Structures are given as structure tokens and as C-alpha cells.
Amino acid sequence: MCRPPRGDMSRLCRNAWLHGFVTEHATYYAIDPTRSAVLALLLLGEDYSGTLIHDGWSVYDRFGQATRQQCLAHVNYAPKVTPARERLRSE
């Protein structure tokens, strides 16, 4: 979240997403004002077959050839009661 340092500078602030892409030899950051699939598909391509470590953003489901790992920080903060667990409780 963008917070102006002081005074009314809110017109200068915009929320955005920071995406990080890391290889053995380089790191690339991209700032995107939306969370659409366009950036991921543009940078990785639909045929990406490397490794993705990510949150639960549904866009990553498109990369069927990639090896995927859910980010452990996001797993730790995930809701403890999911709809699937709730169904099991009610059966």
C-alpha cells in the first residue's frame, strides 16, 4: 500500500503489484498496476516449463508444464478452514 510521506501527496501514489523473476544469473522485477495474466504470460510464455514458487494466484494454473511450489509464507497465512474442510466437517 502506498502511503505519502507527509502532506497531501496522494495523487502521486498508486497501488501496484511487484513481480520478481529469478534465475541462476539474473533477477528481474516488474511493477504492474493490475494483477492480470498479461505480464506473466508476456515474460514467461505459455510454454514455460521451469519452476514457479508462487502464491495462490490462479494465473499460475496456466503453466501446466512448470514445476510449481506454493509459497510457504502464503501457506502459513492461508485460512485454516477451507470450503473443502468445511464440507468434510458437515458429512
C-alpha positions as CSV (number, residue, x, y, z in Angstrom):
1,M,0.0,0.0,0.0
2,C,1.3,3.4,-0.9
3,R,1.4,6.0,1.9
4,P,2.5,9.5,1.2
5,P,5.4,10.6,3.5
6,R,3.8,13.8,4.6
7,G,1.2,16.3,3.3
8,D,-1.3,15.5,0.6
9,M,0.7,13.7,-2.0
10,S,-1.9,11.0,-2.5
11,R,-2.2,11.9,-6.2
12,L,1.4,10.6,-6.6
13,C,0.6,7.2,-5.0
14,R,-0.7,4.3,-6.9
15,N,-1.1,0.7,-5.7
16,A,0.7,-1.9,-7.9
17,W,2.0,-5.4,-7.9
18,L,5.7,-6.2,-7.7
19,H,6.6,-9.4,-9.5
20,G,10.1,-10.9,-9.1
21,F,11.6,-13.4,-11.5
22,V,14.9,-15.1,-10.5
23,T,17.3,-17.3,-12.5
24,E,20.7,-18.5,-11.6
25,H,22.3,-15.5,-13.3
26,A,19.8,-12.6,-13.0
27,T,16.9,-11.1,-11.1
28,Y,14.2,-9.1,-12.8
29,Y,11.5,-7.1,-11.1
30,A,8.4,-5.8,-12.9
31,I,5.8,-3.4,-11.4
32,D,2.3,-3.9,-12.8
33,P,-0.7,-1.8,-12.0
34,T,-3.0,-4.8,-12.5
35,R,-2.9,-8.4,-11.5
36,S,-3.9,-9.7,-14.9
37,A,-2.3,-12.7,-16.6
38,V,-0.8,-10.4,-19.3
39,L,2.6,-9.8,-17.5
40,A,3.2,-13.4,-16.5
41,L,2.3,-14.7,-20.0
42,L,4.4,-12.0,-21.7
43,L,7.5,-12.6,-19.6
44,L,7.3,-16.4,-19.2
45,G,5.4,-17.5,-22.2
46,E,2.6,-20.1,-22.1
47,D,5.1,-23.0,-22.7
48,Y,7.2,-22.1,-19.6
49,S,8.5,-25.3,-18.1
50,G,10.7,-24.1,-15.3
51,T,10.0,-23.8,-11.6
52,L,7.4,-21.4,-10.1
53,I,7.3,-20.6,-6.4
54,H,4.1,-18.6,-6.0
55,D,1.1,-17.5,-4.0
56,G,-2.4,-18.8,-4.9
57,W,-2.9,-16.5,-7.9
58,S,-4.9,-18.5,-10.4
59,V,-2.8,-17.3,-13.3
60,Y,-0.1,-19.8,-12.4
61,D,-2.5,-22.6,-13.2
62,R,-2.0,-21.8,-16.8
63,F,1.6,-23.0,-16.7
64,G,0.8,-26.7,-16.8
65,Q,4.4,-27.7,-17.9
66,A,6.0,-25.9,-15.0
67,T,7.0,-27.4,-11.7
68,R,5.1,-25.5,-9.0
69,Q,5.6,-24.9,-5.3
70,Q,3.2,-22.9,-3.2
71,C,5.0,-20.1,-1.3
72,L,5.3,-21.3,2.3
73,A,4.6,-17.9,3.7
74,H,1.3,-17.9,1.9
75,V,0.5,-21.4,3.1
76,N,1.1,-20.4,6.7
77,Y,-1.3,-17.5,6.4
78,A,-4.0,-19.4,4.5
79,P,-7.3,-19.8,6.1
80,K,-7.4,-22.8,8.4
81,V,-10.9,-23.7,7.4
82,T,-11.3,-24.1,3.7
83,P,-14.6,-24.8,1.9
84,A,-13.4,-28.4,1.3
85,R,-12.6,-28.9,5.0
86,E,-16.0,-27.4,5.9
87,R,-17.7,-29.9,3.7
88,L,-15.8,-32.8,5.4
89,R,-16.9,-31.5,8.8
90,S,-20.5,-31.4,7.8
91,E,-20.5,-35.0,6.5
